[in-house]
Amino acid sequence: MNARHLLPTRDGVSPSFAWLPHGSWMTLGEYLAVRFPMVDENSWRERMARGEVIDERGQKLGYDDAFRGGACIYYYRERVGETPIPFEENILFLSDELLVVDKPHFLPVTPGGRFLHETLLVRLKRKTGIDSLAPVHRLDRETAGVMLFSVNPATRSTWQSLFRFRQVDKVYEALAPFRDDLRLPVSVSSRIERDDQFFRVREVAGEPNAFSRIELIERRGELALYRLLPETGKMHQLRIHMNSLGIPILNDGFYPVALPCKGDDFSAPLKLLARSIRFRDPLTGDMRCFDSGRQL
């Protein structure tokens, strides 16, 4: 029996799981105190009293139960005092295979860190009642626009392969400073690797692994609206390529300088939008094109 099926999705939140390592802990509670130091004992005891912590056999677990290395526990992640994100997502398309959504700025795609209920995945599960939803590509929390979710787990890899093999045409727009000495359009290529700061990337010497094309749409005084056409999908690729041209995207808190976290300040969104996405449906052969209704 799949133990994850014994804990249903609750208010859009699917159960999490953790494999227990082999060690010298006498009780499950002793291990949980080390593994999850931010969760107090009373919280675990209350969850367990409600039957919300089980093992891979579907057995309800107690805080004082004997520790069993190699077991897998299933539980609901909880988040207290999460600040509501005051922007709504819009569903553009929904079938038995695919969900397409227009994501707002500031909304993370999946739970992590200080975000749980205020994430795109949890919101969509709650709104549609579809527990099997899963994103098939990435979009930064700071970026708005079009994003795809798989509905059917049996065909999920088919949708993911569209991005893996670059069979998707993606168009972004960005608002950034105008440079009259910069000749556009321009193609940018560089090698991008993770930075020492885990949340950033950097350009390094070596064979390029990231390719983008930058075009000018219109000038807006000292700023300009740009069309960005990524050929590859490296983390923060468009943000770092715009910065390398001397036109960092407006309100970018990472490039060229990592600024202090703005927390729950929603006043200055990153001016980057996933404007449209176009591809041939791998299941039907039809051409699909979806556009964001948002404006920068």
C-alpha positions in Angstrom: 0.0 0.0 0.0 1.3 3.5 -0.8 1.3 5.3 2.5 1.0 8.7 0.8 -2.5 7.8 -0.3 -3.4 7.4 3.4 -2.8 11.1 3.9 -5.0 13.0 1.4 -4.2 16.5 0.1 -5.4 19.0 2.7 -6.4 22.5 1.7 -4.2 22.1 -1.4 -1.2 20.9 0.6 0.1 17.4 -0.2 1.8 15.3 2.5 5.6 15.5 2.8 7.8 12.6 3.6 11.2 11.9 5.2 13.4 8.8 5.3 14.7 8.1 8.8 18.5 7.5 8.9 20.1 4.9 11.0 21.3 6.3 14.3 21.3 6.1 18.0 18.0 8.0 18.8 15.8 6.0 21.2 12.5 7.6 20.2 11.0 9.2 17.1 10.6 12.4 19.1 14.3 12.6 19.8 15.0 12.4 16.1 12.3 14.9 15.1 13.8 17.5 17.6 17.1 17.3 15.7 15.7 17.0 12.2 13.1 19.8 12.6 14.5 22.1 15.3 12.0 24.9 14.4 9.0 22.7 15.2 8.3 22.3 19.0 7.4 19.1 20.7 3.7 20.1 21.4 3.2 20.7 17.7 4.3 17.2 16.8 2.3 15.6 19.7 -0.8 17.5 18.5 -0.3 16.3 14.9 0.2 12.8 16.0 -2.8 12.8 18.2 -4.8 13.7 15.1 -3.3 10.8 13.2 -1.4 13.1 10.8 2.0 11.4 11.1 2.2 7.8 9.7 4.8 5.4 8.4 5.1 3.6 5.1 2.8 0.9 6.3 0.1 3.4 7.1 0.6 3.0 10.9 -0.1 6.1 13.0 3.0 7.2 14.9 3.5 8.7 18.3 6.1 11.1 19.6 7.4 8.5 22.1 7.4 5.5 19.7 10.7 3.7 19.2 12.9 5.2 16.5 13.2 2.9 13.5 16.0 3.7 11.1 15.3 3.1 7.5 11.5 3.8 7.9 9.7 6.5 6.0 7.4 8.9 7.7 4.6 11.0 6.1 3.3 14.2 7.6 1.8 17.6 6.7 4.0 20.6 6.7 2.5 23.5 8.6 3.2 27.2 8.4 2.0 29.6 11.0 1.6 33.4 10.3 2.1 33.2 6.5 1.5 36.6 4.9 -1.2 36.5 2.1 0.2 37.5 -1.3 -2.4 40.0 -2.6 -2.2 39.0 -6.3 -4.2 36.4 -8.1 -3.3 33.8 -10.7 -5.5 33.2 -13.8 -6.1 29.8 -15.4 -5.7 30.1 -19.1 -6.4 26.5 -20.1 -7.3 23.2 -18.4 -7.6 19.7 -19.9 -7.1 16.2 -18.6 -3.4 16.6 -19.4 -2.4 20.2 -19.1 -3.1 23.3 -17.0 -1.8 26.7 -18.2 -1.7 29.6 -15.7 -0.9 33.3 -15.8 1.2 33.7 -12.6 1.4 37.0 -10.7 4.6 38.5 -9.4 5.8 37.5 -5.9 4.1 34.1 -5.9 6.4 31.1 -5.5 5.6 28.1 -7.6 6.1 25.4 -5.0 6.2 25.3 -1.2 9.6 26.0 0.4 11.1 28.2 3.1 8.5 30.6 4.5 6.0 29.8 1.8 3.4 27.0 1.9 -0.2 28.0 1.3 0.8 31.2 -0.6 2.3 29.2 -3.5 1.0 28.7 -7.0 0.9 24.9 -6.7 -1.1 24.9 -3.5 -3.4 27.6 -4.8 -4.1 25.7 -8.0 -4.7 22.4 -6.2 -7.2 24.1 -3.9 -8.9 25.9 -6.8 -9.2 22.9 -9.1 -9.3 20.0 -6.7 -6.6 18.3 -8.8 -4.1 16.7 -6.4 -1.9 15.4 -9.2 -0.8 18.8 -10.5 3.0 19.4 -10.9 5.0 22.1 -12.7 6.8 21.0 -15.8 9.3 23.9 -15.9 10.6 26.7 -13.7 9.5 30.3 -13.1 11.1 32.5 -10.4 9.0 33.8 -7.6 9.8 37.3 -8.8 8.7 36.7 -12.4 5.1 36.8 -13.6 3.6 35.2 -16.7 2.7 32.0 -18.5 3.5 28.6 -16.9 2.6 25.0 -17.6 1.5 22.3 -15.1 1.1 18.6 -15.8 -2.3 17.1 -14.8 -1.8 13.4 -15.6 1.3 11.8 -13.9 1.4 9.1 -16.6 2.3 11.7 -19.3 4.2 14.1 -17.1 7.6 13.2 -18.6 6.3 13.9 -22.1 5.6 17.5 -21.2 8.9 17.9 -19.4 10.7 16.6 -22.5 9.4 19.6 -24.5 11.6 21.8 -22.3 14.5 19.4 -22.0 14.8 19.2 -25.8 14.1 22.9 -26.4 10.9 22.3 -28.3 9.2 25.3 -26.7 9.3 28.9 -28.0 9.3 31.3 -25.0 9.0 35.0 -25.2 9.6 37.3 -22.2 9.4 41.0 -21.8 11.4 43.2 -19.5 11.6 46.8 -18.4 15.1 48.1 -18.0 17.3 51.2 -18.7 17.6 52.5 -22.2 21.1 52.7 -23.7 21.4 54.6 -27.0 24.9 53.1 -27.5 23.6 49.5 -27.4 22.9 48.1 -30.8 19.9 45.8 -30.8 18.9 43.1 -31.5 21.8 41.3 -29.9 22.5 37.7 -29.2 24.1 36.9 -25.8 25.9 33.7 -24.9 27.9 32.9 -21.8 28.7 30.1 -19.4 26.5 30.3 -16.3 27.3 28.5 -13.0 26.0 28.7 -9.4 27.4 31.5 -7.4 28.8 31.2 -3.8 25.6 32.8 -2.8 23.3 29.8 -3.4 20.4 32.0 -4.7 22.4 33.6 -7.5 24.4 32.6 -10.5 27.4 34.1 -12.2 29.1 34.1 -15.6 32.4 32.3 -15.9 35.0 31.6 -18.5 34.4 28.5 -20.6 32.1 27.0 -23.2 28.8 28.8 -23.3 25.8 27.0 -21.9 23.2 29.8 -22.0 21.9 31.6 -25.1 19.5 34.6 -25.3 18.4 37.1 -27.9 17.5 40.6 -26.8 15.3 43.0 -28.9 14.0 46.5 -28.3 10.2 46.9 -28.4 9.9 50.6 -27.5 11.6 53.3 -25.6 9.9 54.8 -22.5 11.9 57.8 -21.5 15.0 56.7 -19.6 13.7 53.1 -19.7 12.8 50.7 -22.5 10.6 47.7 -23.0 12.6 44.7 -24.3 11.7 41.4 -25.8 13.8 38.5 -24.5 14.1 35.2 -26.4 15.9 32.5 -24.4 17.2 29.5 -26.3 18.2 27.7 -23.1 16.7 27.7 -19.6 19.4 28.3 -17.1 18.5 29.7 -13.7 18.3 33.5 -13.9 19.6 33.4 -17.4 17.7 36.5 -18.7 18.4 38.5 -15.6 22.1 38.0 -15.7 22.3 38.5 -19.5 20.5 41.8 -19.3 22.8 42.8 -16.5 25.9 41.9 -18.6 24.6 44.3 -21.3 24.6 47.1 -18.7 20.8 47.2 -18.6 19.7 45.3 -15.5 16.0 44.6 -15.2 14.2 47.2 -13.2 13.8 46.2 -9.5 16.1 43.2 -9.7 17.2 42.5 -6.2 19.9 40.0 -7.2 21.8 41.6 -10.1 24.1 43.4 -10.3 24.1 43.5 -6.4 22.2 41.1 -4.0 20.1 43.5 -1.9 18.6 42.7 1.5 15.5 40.6 1.4 12.4 42.8 1.1 10.3 40.3 3.1 6.6 41.1 2.5 7.1 44.4 0.6 5.1 44.0 -2.6 5.7 47.6 -3.9 8.4 47.0 -6.4 8.0 43.9 -8.5 10.7 42.6 -10.8 9.8 44.0 -14.3 10.1 40.6 -16.0 7.2 38.9 -17.6 6.9 35.5 -19.3 4.8 37.0 -22.1 4.0 33.9 -24.2 4.7 30.2 -24.8 4.3 28.2 -28.0 4.8 24.5 -28.7 3.4 21.6 -30.6 1.2 19.4 -28.3 3.1 16.1 -28.0 -0.1 14.2 -27.5 -2.4 15.7 -30.1 0.0 17.3 -32.6 -1.8 20.6 -32.4 0.1 23.9 -32.1 -0.5 25.6 -28.8 0.1 29.2 -28.0 -0.7 31.0 -24.7 -0.3 34.6 -23.8 -0.2 36.5 -20.5 -2.8 39.1 -19.9 -0.4 41.1 -17.7 1.5 44.3 -18.6 4.8 45.8 -17.4 
